[in-house]
């Protein structure tokens, strides 16, 4: 008799396999067919104890609560580690970004400070040059006292080139007024043009009423025009009502009142 589990040959009267211990199926007499003519089903072979033991062991492993708990904690720990590492990397990125922003702000501040220092230095240089030029103009004005009208006109032109049409109330105003007075005193032409403007423009713009009167008395044209303006409009633009009334009284033409709208002369023209 052969073992149905391992195939080892055993004696015919053995009940268990001498190799694997499985129950040996005893030979049975073949049943006779019943009256219906059908054969009875053969008996089922006994299940191997070894297979049963393997199945039970597998089921035991699957049902082991300790192993399942350890697996769950392992997954949780892995997730926590991933979160910590991810958070640390994100924090490092934020730190780098903040450091770069601070660096850019520092560079901008340093550049602004440097620019401010340079700007202050340029202003200081300009002031120094202006002081030097004003000193030179003062010396020229003093030296022109003994000069004739032609030389005084040269100094006056230098002052006008430096200050423009409006001398202002600083040293330039004093020098400009002094030069105009000296020029007239030396017999200079009352309608002389410097930088495109007759002398009456400079006197009316800077509020020199006595010089305006003197120039008019010597024949200055009260209706002279230059660059779209006139002595009267210059006086009104400067807000000098007294000079404006003087020019009107001496024959200055108003022409269009719209030219004086919004100025202090609006009510007198």
Buried (B, 14 or more C-beta within 10 A) or exposed (E): BEBBBBEEEBEEEEEEBEEBEBBBBEEEEEEEEEEEEEEEEEEEEEEBEEEEEEEEEEEEEEEEEEEEEEEEEEEEEEEEEEEEEEEEEEEEEEEEEEEEEEEEEEEEEEEEEEEEEEEEEEEEEEEEEBEEBBEEBBEBBEEBEEBEBEBBBEBBBBBBEBBBBBBEEEBBBBBBBBBBBBBBEBEBBBBBEBEEBBBBBBBBBBBBBEBBBBBBEBEBBBBBBBEEBBBBBBBBBBEBBEBBBBBBEBEBEBBEEEBBEEBBBEEEB
